[in-house]
Amino acid sequence: MDRLKSALRSPTHAYKEVRYSQSDDDERGSEVSTEESLREHIAVLESNIWCLRMSLLITVATLIVVTIFAISSRVSYVKAAQKRSIGSDPNGFVPPEIGEPPRWKLFDKTDPYYIEEDTFESLDKTKMVIKRLKSLHNSSNVLVNGNFANWKKPDGSVGKLPAYYSTISYRQTYIIRSFHQMHCLISIAEEYGHRANDAASQWPSKHVAHCLNAIREAIMCLADATPMTYVNGFAVGHVTDDQQFMCRDWTALRRWANEPVRGIRYKNLAPEGAKYDNYTEIIPFPELSEEEKSGLA
């Protein structure tokens, strides 16, 4: 009876000790490995998504900054263009900052372009003064270098301003307006000095009339509203004495024009006492002193 009971209990005892087979353990290990692999992939994906989000955020922020900078630069340029004073170049050839901003300027006898009041009392004095002024001025021209200015035509349309060619080197040049006005002032002074001393100058009457009109145009274009008076007593001296004027910087414009990349310098080959000037270009562009660069010597 005892053996029978023992035989009946033994299967139950064996079943309790062997709960899982080897295949069951392998399946469970595989499931755990798969879950860990998925977690790793998910972690990598989450990291990549975070990096993409940060990259997108940085890109958007950069675009916003660049856009703001571009808009700000454009607005500043437009405001600067609107604030430019009369005399700056609106046609895109001379940079707008050249000669700016306007500043107070006193014109007196120390100015190298000053014409002494006794200049026309003799022909010799006239010739001496005119020679000095021509040396100071030297040139009204600059090289275009392919940078063509805009041209506001009489009908209001806009084109490109054609260049004209220098007679010696056959290079494309423009004349700067204020330099031409200075040339005209010198030409008028030369003509008057000769006529005042019963002599004929090299300038034909039509050229003198042209130069008078060029000066008139400058006066009317500027429309200078600055009030003046006799500050040293009524009728003492002149109404322009000892009063500063708001002006653009002439020397800055001269320095820009005298840079070798665009400058043109001339030499007068006419012998002493000749009736007519005979100018030729100085090539290559010469080395200038600081005063020559500024048109002051």
RORO-145907 format. One line per 8 residues: number of its first residue (from 1); their letters; for each residue z, y, x of N, C-alpha, C. Coordinates in steps of 0.1 Angstrom, whole numbers, plus 5000, padded with zeros to 4 digits. Layout:
// RORO-145907
NUM = A = Z,Y,X,Z,Y,X,Z,Y,X | ...
END
This chain:
// RORO-145907
1 = MDRLKSAL = 5000,4988,5008,5000,5000,5000,5000,5012,5009 | 5008,5012,5019,5009,5023,5029,4995,5026,5035 | 4988,5015,5039,4975,5017,5045,4965,5023,5035 | 4966,5019,5023,4957,5025,5013,4960,5039,5011 | 4972,5043,5011,4975,5058,5009,4970,5065,5021 | 4972,5059,5033,4967,5066,5045,4952,5068,5045 | 4945,5058,5041,4931,5059,5040,4926,5069,5031 | 4933,5070,5020,4929,5080,5010,4931,5094,5015
9 = RSPTHAYK = 4942,5096,5023,4945,5110,5027,4937,5115,5039 | 4931,5106,5047,4924,5109,5059,4912,5118,5057 | 4904,5116,5047,4892,5125,5045,4896,5139,5043 | 4907,5140,5035,4912,5154,5032,4917,5161,5044 | 4924,5153,5053,4929,5159,5065,4917,5163,5075 | 4907,5155,5075,4895,5158,5084,4888,5170,5078 | 4887,5171,5066,4880,5183,5060,4887,5196,5063 | 4900,5195,5063,4908,5208,5065,4906,5212,5080
17 = EVRYSQSD = 4904,5204,5089,4903,5207,5103,4889,5212,5107 | 4878,5207,5101,4865,5211,5104,4860,5220,5092 | 4863,5233,5093,4860,5242,5082,4845,5247,5082 | 4840,5250,5094,4826,5256,5095,4818,5248,5105 | 4806,5247,5103,4797,5240,5112,4792,5250,5123 | 4786,5245,5134,4781,5254,5144,4770,5263,5139 | 4761,5258,5130,4751,5267,5125,4756,5278,5117 | 4767,5276,5110,4773,5288,5103,4778,5299,5113
25 = DDERGSEV = 4784,5295,5124,4788,5304,5134,4776,5312,5140 | 4765,5305,5142,4753,5312,5148,4748,5322,5138 | 4747,5319,5125,4742,5328,5115,4751,5340,5114 | 4764,5338,5115,4773,5350,5114,4772,5358,5126 | 4770,5353,5138,4768,5360,5150,4756,5368,5150 | 4745,5362,5144,4732,5369,5143,4734,5381,5134 | 4741,5379,5123,4743,5390,5113,4750,5402,5120 | 4761,5399,5128,4768,5409,5135,4759,5417,5145
33 = STEESLRE = 4751,5409,5152,4742,5415,5162,4732,5425,5155 | 4727,5420,5144,4717,5428,5137,4723,5441,5132 | 4736,5440,5127,4743,5452,5122,4745,5462,5133 | 4749,5457,5145,4751,5466,5156,4738,5472,5161 | 4727,5465,5161,4714,5471,5164,4710,5481,5155 | 4712,5479,5142,4709,5489,5132,4717,5502,5134 | 4730,5500,5137,4738,5511,5139,4733,5520,5151 | 4729,5513,5162,4724,5519,5173,4711,5527,5170
41 = HIAVLESN = 4702,5521,5163,4690,5528,5159,4692,5540,5150 | 4702,5538,5141,4706,5549,5132,4711,5561,5140 | 4720,5557,5150,4726,5568,5159,4715,5575,5167 | 4705,5567,5172,4694,5574,5179,4686,5583,5170 | 4683,5578,5158,4675,5586,5149,4683,5599,5145 | 4696,5597,5143,4704,5609,5139,4704,5619,5151 | 4704,5614,5163,4704,5623,5175,4690,5630,5176 | 4679,5622,5174,4666,5628,5174,4664,5639,5163
49 = IWCLRMSL = 4669,5636,5151,4668,5645,5140,4676,5658,5144 | 4687,5657,5150,4695,5669,5154,4688,5677,5164 | 4681,5670,5174,4674,5677,5184,4662,5684,5178 | 4655,5677,5169,4644,5684,5162,4648,5696,5154 | 4659,5695,5147,4665,5706,5140,4668,5718,5149 | 4674,5715,5160,4677,5726,5170,4665,5732,5176 | 4655,5723,5179,4642,5728,5184,4635,5737,5174 | 4635,5733,5161,4629,5741,5151,4636,5754,5149
57 = LITVATLI = 4650,5754,5150,4658,5766,5149,4655,5776,5160 | 4654,5770,5172,4651,5779,5184,4637,5785,5183 | 4627,5777,5178,4614,5781,5177,4613,5793,5167 | 4619,5790,5155,4619,5801,5145,4626,5813,5150 | 4637,5812,5156,4644,5824,5162,4636,5831,5172 | 4629,5824,5180,4620,5830,5190,4609,5837,5184 | 4602,5831,5173,4592,5838,5166,4596,5850,5159 | 4608,5850,5154,4614,5862,5147,4616,5873,5158
65 = VVTIFAIS = 4622,5869,5169,4624,5879,5180,4611,5885,5185 | 4601,5877,5187,4588,5882,5192,4581,5891,5181 | 4582,5887,5169,4577,5895,5158,4583,5908,5157 | 4597,5908,5158,4604,5921,5157,4600,5930,5169 | 4599,5924,5181,4595,5931,5193,4581,5937,5191 | 4572,5929,5186,4558,5934,5185,4558,5945,5175 | 4565,5944,5163,4565,5954,5153,4571,5967,5159 | 4582,5965,5166,4590,5976,5172,4581,5984,5182
73 = SRVSYVKA = 4574,5976,5190,4565,5982,5200,4554,5990,5193 | 4548,5984,5183,4537,5991,5176,4542,6003,5169 | 4554,6003,5163,4559,6014,5156,4562,6025,5166 | 4568,6021,5178,4571,6031,5188,4558,6038,5194 | 4547,6029,5195,4535,6035,5200,4529,6045,5190 | 4529,6041,5177,4524,6050,5167,4532,6063,5166 | 4545,6062,5167,4554,6074,5167,4551,6082,5179 | 4549,6076,5191,4546,6083,5203,4533,6090,5202
81 = AQKRSIGS = 4523,6083,5196,4510,6089,5194,4510,6101,5185 | 4518,6099,5174,4519,6110,5165,4527,6123,5171 | 4535,6120,5180,4543,6131,5186,4536,6137,5198 | 4525,6131,5202,4518,6137,5214,4514,6151,5212 | 4515,6159,5222,4512,6173,5221,4497,6176,5222 | 4493,6188,5218,4479,6192,5220,4476,6192,5234 | 4465,6186,5238,4461,6185,5252,4461,6171,5258 | 4469,6163,5252,4469,6149,5256,4456,6142,5250
89 = DPNGFVPP = 4452,6132,5256,4439,6125,5253,4440,6116,5240 | 4434,6120,5229,4435,6111,5217,4424,6100,5217 | 4416,6100,5227,4404,6091,5227,4405,6079,5236 | 4417,6077,5241,4420,6064,5248,4415,6063,5262 | 4413,6074,5269,4409,6073,5283,4420,6076,5293 | 4426,6088,5291,4437,6092,5299,4450,6086,5292 | 4458,6078,5299,4470,6073,5292,4479,6084,5286 | 4484,6081,5274,4491,6092,5266,4503,6098,5273
97 = EIGEPPRW = 4509,6090,5283,4521,6096,5289,4518,6105,5301 | 4506,6106,5305,4502,6115,5316,4503,6129,5311 | 4511,6137,5318,4513,6151,5315,4524,6153,5304 | 4530,6143,5299,4540,6144,5289,4554,6141,5296 | 4565,6145,5289,4565,6154,5278,4563,6168,5281 | 4561,6177,5272,4560,6191,5275,4573,6196,5280 | 4572,6206,5289,4584,6212,5295,4582,6227,5297 | 4593,6233,5300,4593,6248,5302,4587,6251,5316
105 = KLFDKTDP = 4578,6261,5316,4571,6264,5328,4570,6279,5330 | 4573,6284,5342,4572,6298,5345,4560,6300,5353 | 4551,6308,5349,4539,6312,5356,4541,6326,5363 | 4541,6326,5376,4543,6339,5383,4534,6339,5396 | 4537,6348,5405,4529,6350,5416,4530,6338,5426 | 4540,6330,5424,4541,6318,5433,4532,6307,5430 | 4526,6307,5418,4516,6297,5414,4504,6297,5423 | 4500,6286,5429,4488,6286,5438,4475,6291,5431
113 = YYIEEDTF = 4474,6290,5418,4462,6295,5412,4463,6310,5407 | 4474,6316,5411,4476,6330,5407,4465,6339,5413 | 4459,6348,5406,4449,6357,5411,4455,6370,5412 | 4456,6375,5425,4462,6388,5428,4454,6399,5421 | 4461,6410,5417,4455,6420,5409,4445,6429,5417 | 4446,6428,5430,4436,6435,5438,4424,6426,5443 | 4423,6415,5437,4412,6405,5441,4398,6411,5440 | 4396,6419,5430,4382,6424,5428,4379,6438,5434
121 = ESLDKTKM = 4388,6443,5442,4386,6456,5448,4376,6456,5459 | 4373,6444,5464,4362,6443,5474,4356,6429,5473 | 4343,6428,5477,4336,6416,5476,4342,6405,5486 | 4346,6410,5498,4352,6401,5507,4365,6394,5502 | 4373,6403,5495,4386,6397,5489,4382,6388,5478 | 4372,6391,5470,4368,6382,5459,4364,6369,5465 | 4355,6369,5475,4351,6356,5481,4362,6348,5487 | 4372,6355,5493,4383,6348,5499,4391,6341,5488
129 = VIKRLKSL = 4394,6348,5477,4402,6342,5466,4394,6331,5460 | 4382,6332,5457,4374,6322,5450,4373,6310,5459 | 4371,6311,5472,4371,6300,5481,4384,6292,5480 | 4395,6299,5480,4408,6292,5479,4409,6285,5466 | 4405,6291,5455,4406,6285,5442,4397,6272,5441 | 4385,6273,5446,4376,6262,5446,4382,6250,5454 | 4388,6254,5465,4394,6243,5474,4406,6236,5466 | 4414,6244,5459,4425,6239,5451,4420,6230,5440
137 = HNSSNVLV = 4410,6234,5433,4404,6227,5422,4396,6215,5426 | 4387,6217,5435,4379,6207,5441,4370,6199,5432 | 4375,6193,5422,4367,6184,5413,4372,6184,5399 | 4362,6184,5390,4365,6182,5375,4363,6168,5371 | 4358,6159,5380,4353,6146,5376,4363,6135,5379 | 4362,6124,5371,4369,6111,5375,4359,6100,5372 | 4361,6089,5378,4353,6077,5376,4357,6070,5363 | 4347,6065,5355,4349,6059,5343,4355,6045,5345
145 = NGNFANWK = 4350,6037,5354,4354,6024,5357,4353,6014,5345 | 4344,6016,5337,4342,6008,5325,4351,6010,5314 | 4360,6020,5315,4370,6023,5305,4365,6035,5296 | 4355,6031,5287,4349,6042,5280,4358,6048,5269 | 4358,6061,5268,4366,6067,5258,4359,6067,5244 | 4367,6069,5234,4361,6071,5221,4355,6085,5220 | 4345,6086,5211,4338,6099,5209,4338,6102,5194 | 4345,6113,5191,4345,6118,5177,4333,6126,5175
153 = KPDGSVGK = 4323,6121,5167,4310,6128,5166,4311,6140,5156 | 4301,6149,5155,4302,6160,5146,4303,6156,5131 | 4297,6144,5128,4297,6139,5114,4310,6132,5111 | 4319,6131,5120,4332,6124,5118,4332,6109,5122 | 4321,6103,5125,4320,6089,5129,4325,6088,5143 | 4329,6076,5147,4334,6074,5161,4326,6064,5168 | 4322,6067,5180,4315,6058,5189,4321,6058,5203 | 4314,6053,5213,4319,6053,5226,4312,6065,5234
161 = LPAYYSTI = 4321,6072,5241,4316,6084,5248,4308,6080,5260 | 4295,6084,5261,4287,6080,5272,4291,6087,5285 | 4289,6080,5296,4292,6086,5309,4280,6093,5314 | 4282,6102,5323,4270,6107,5331,4272,6103,5345 | 4261,6103,5353,4261,6098,5366,4262,6109,5376 | 4271,6107,5386,4272,6116,5397,4259,6117,5405 | 4256,6129,5410,4242,6131,5416,4241,6125,5430 | 4253,6122,5436,4252,6117,5450,4254,6102,5450
169 = SYRQTYII = 4265,6096,5444,4267,6082,5445,4262,6074,5433 | 4257,6082,5423,4252,6076,5410,4263,6067,5404 | 4275,6072,5403,4286,6064,5397,4289,6071,5383 | 4293,6063,5373,4296,6068,5360,4309,6076,5360 | 4308,6088,5355,4319,6097,5355,4321,6104,5342 | 4333,6109,5340,4337,6119,5329,4342,6132,5336 | 4341,6142,5328,4348,6155,5332,4360,6156,5323 | 4371,6159,5330,4384,6162,5322,4383,6176,5317
177 = RSFHQMHC = 4386,6178,5304,4385,6190,5298,4392,6202,5304 | 4404,6200,5308,4412,6211,5314,4407,6215,5328 | 4402,6204,5335,4396,6207,5348,4383,6215,5347 | 4375,6212,5336,4363,6220,5334,4367,6235,5330 | 4378,6236,5323,4382,6250,5319,4386,6257,5332 | 4393,6250,5341,4396,6257,5354,4384,6261,5362 | 4374,6252,5362,4361,6255,5368,4355,6267,5362 | 4356,6268,5349,4350,6280,5342,4357,6293,5345
185 = LISIAEEY = 4370,6292,5346,4378,6304,5349,4374,6309,5363 | 4373,6299,5373,4369,6303,5386,4355,6309,5387 | 4346,6303,5379,4332,6308,5379,4332,6322,5373 | 4339,6325,5362,4340,6338,5356,4346,6348,5366 | 4356,6344,5373,4362,6353,5383,4352,6356,5394 | 4345,6346,5398,4335,6348,5409,4324,6358,5404 | 4319,6355,5392,4309,6364,5386,4314,6378,5385 | 4326,6380,5380,4331,6393,5378,4333,6401,5391
193 = GHRANDAA = 4338,6393,5401,4341,6400,5414,4328,6404,5420 | 4317,6397,5419,4304,6401,5424,4299,6413,5417 | 4299,6412,5403,4294,6423,5395,4302,6436,5398 | 4315,6435,5399,4324,6447,5401,4320,6453,5415 | 4314,6446,5424,4310,6451,5437,4295,6452,5438 | 4288,6453,5427,4274,6456,5427,4266,6445,5434 | 4270,6432,5432,4263,6421,5438,4261,6410,5427 | 4251,6402,5430,4249,6391,5421,4255,6378,5426
201 = SQWPSKHV = 4261,6370,5417,4267,6358,5421,4257,6346,5419 | 4262,6334,5422,4253,6323,5421,4252,6318,5406 | 4259,6324,5397,4260,6318,5383,4250,6326,5374 | 4241,6319,5368,4232,6325,5358,4240,6330,5346 | 4235,6339,5339,4243,6345,5327,4246,6335,5317 | 4237,6325,5314,4239,6315,5304,4251,6307,5308 | 4253,6304,5321,4264,6296,5325,4277,6303,5323 | 4277,6316,5326,4289,6325,5324,4292,6325,5309
209 = AHCLNAIR = 4282,6327,5300,4285,6327,5286,4291,6313,5282 | 4285,6302,5287,4291,6289,5284,4305,6288,5288 | 4309,6293,5300,4322,6292,5304,4332,6301,5296 | 4327,6313,5292,4335,6321,5283,4338,6314,5270 | 4328,6307,5265,4330,6299,5253,4340,6287,5255 | 4339,6281,5267,4349,6270,5270,4363,6275,5270 | 4365,6287,5276,4379,6293,5276,4383,6297,5262 | 4373,6302,5254,4376,6306,5240,4381,6293,5232
217 = EAIMCLAD = 4373,6282,5234,4377,6270,5227,4391,6265,5230 | 4394,6266,5243,4408,6262,5247,4418,6271,5241 | 4416,6284,5240,4425,6293,5234,4427,6290,5219 | 4416,6288,5212,4417,6285,5198,4422,6272,5195 | 4419,6262,5203,4424,6248,5201,4439,6248,5203 | 4444,6254,5213,4459,6254,5216,4466,6262,5205 | 4460,6273,5201,4467,6282,5191,4481,6284,5194 | 4484,6288,5206,4497,6290,5211,4505,6301,5203
225 = ATPMTYVN = 4515,6297,5196,4523,6306,5188,4535,6312,5194 | 4536,6311,5208,4548,6316,5215,4548,6331,5214 | 4559,6337,5210,4560,6352,5210,4562,6357,5224 | 4557,6369,5227,4559,6375,5240,4562,6390,5238 | 4568,6396,5249,4570,6410,5249,4572,6416,5263 | 4574,6429,5264,4578,6434,5277,4593,6433,5279 | 4597,6424,5288,4611,6421,5290,4617,6430,5300 | 4609,6437,5308,4614,6446,5318,4613,6461,5315
233 = GFAVGHVT = 4611,6463,5302,4609,6477,5297,4595,6479,5292 | 4594,6487,5282,4581,6489,5276,4570,6493,5285 | 4559,6486,5285,4548,6489,5294,4551,6487,5309 | 4562,6481,5312,4565,6478,5326,4560,6464,5329 | 4550,6463,5338,4544,6450,5341,4535,6445,5330 | 4536,6432,5327,4527,6427,5317,4536,6419,5307 | 4530,6417,5295,4537,6410,5284,4540,6396,5287 | 4534,6390,5298,4536,6376,5301,4547,6375,5312
241 = DDQQFMCR = 4552,6386,5317,4561,6385,5329,4574,6379,5325 | 4580,6371,5334,4594,6366,5333,4597,6358,5320 | 4587,6351,5315,4590,6343,5303,4584,6330,5305 | 4592,6319,5302,4587,6306,5304,4579,6301,5291 | 4570,6292,5294,4562,6287,5283,4564,6272,5282 | 4562,6266,5270,4563,6252,5269,4549,6246,5272 | 4548,6238,5282,4535,6234,5287,4535,6219,5291 | 4523,6213,5290,4521,6200,5296,4521,6201,5311
249 = DWTALRRW = 4522,6189,5318,4524,6189,5332,4510,6188,5339 | 4505,6200,5344,4492,6200,5350,4492,6192,5363 | 4502,6192,5371,4502,6185,5383,4502,6170,5381 | 4509,6165,5370,4508,6151,5367,4494,6146,5364 | 4487,6154,5356,4473,6151,5353,4465,6151,5365 | 4467,6161,5374,4460,6161,5387,4462,6149,5395 | 4475,6145,5396,4479,6133,5404,4472,6120,5399 | 4471,6119,5385,4465,6108,5379,4450,6108,5383
257 = ANEPVRGI = 4443,6120,5382,4429,6121,5385,4426,6119,5400 | 4436,6121,5409,4434,6120,5423,4438,6106,5428 | 4441,6097,5420,4443,6083,5425,4430,6078,5429 | 4429,6071,5441,4417,6067,5447,4408,6058,5438 | 4415,6051,5429,4407,6042,5420,4398,6049,5411 | 4401,6062,5408,4392,6070,5399,4388,6083,5404 | 4395,6088,5415,4393,6101,5420,4379,6103,5426 | 4374,6116,5425,4362,6120,5432,4365,6133,5439
265 = RYKNLAPE = 4362,6134,5452,4364,6146,5460,4351,6151,5465 | 4350,6164,5466,4338,6170,5471,4340,6179,5483 | 4329,6181,5491,4329,6189,5503,4317,6199,5501 | 4320,6212,5504,4309,6222,5503,4302,6223,5517 | 4289,6219,5516,4281,6219,5529,4275,6232,5531 | 4276,6241,5522,4269,6254,5524,4275,6262,5536 | 4267,6268,5544,4272,6276,5555,4279,6288,5551 | 4288,6294,5559,4295,6306,5556,4285,6317,5552
273 = GAKYDNYT = 4288,6324,5541,4279,6335,5537,4268,6331,5528 | 4266,6318,5526,4255,6313,5517,4257,6318,5503 | 4246,6320,5496,4247,6325,5482,4251,6314,5472 | 4247,6302,5476,4249,6290,5466,4257,6280,5473 | 4266,6273,5465,4274,6262,5470,4265,6250,5471 | 4269,6241,5480,4261,6228,5482,4271,6217,5484 | 4275,6211,5472,4286,6201,5473,4281,6187,5474 | 4288,6179,5482,4285,6165,5483,4298,6157,5481
281 = EIIPFPEL = 4297,6144,5476,4309,6136,5475,4314,6131,5488 | 4327,6130,5489,4334,6124,5501,4336,6110,5498 | 4329,6101,5505,4330,6087,5503,4332,6080,5517 | 4343,6072,5518,4352,6068,5508,4362,6079,5504 | 4370,6077,5494,4379,6087,5489,4389,6090,5500 | 4391,6103,5504,4399,6106,5515,4414,6105,5513 | 4422,6104,5524,4436,6104,5523,4441,6118,5520 | 4449,6120,5509,4453,6133,5505,4468,6135,5508
289 = SEEEKSGL = 4472,6148,5511,4486,6151,5512,4492,6151,5498 | 4505,6151,5497,4512,6152,5484,4508,6164,5476 | 4507,6175,5483,4503,6188,5476,4488,6187,5471 | 4480,6181,5479,4466,6179,5475,4465,6170,5463 | 4473,6159,5463,4473,6150,5451,4476,6157,5438 | 4485,6167,5439,4490,6175,5428,4481,6187,5425 | 4471,6189,5433,4462,6201,5430,4469,6214,5434 | 4478,6213,5444,4485,6225,5448,4481,6230,5462
297 = A = 4472,6223,5468,4467,6227,5482,4453,6222,5484
END
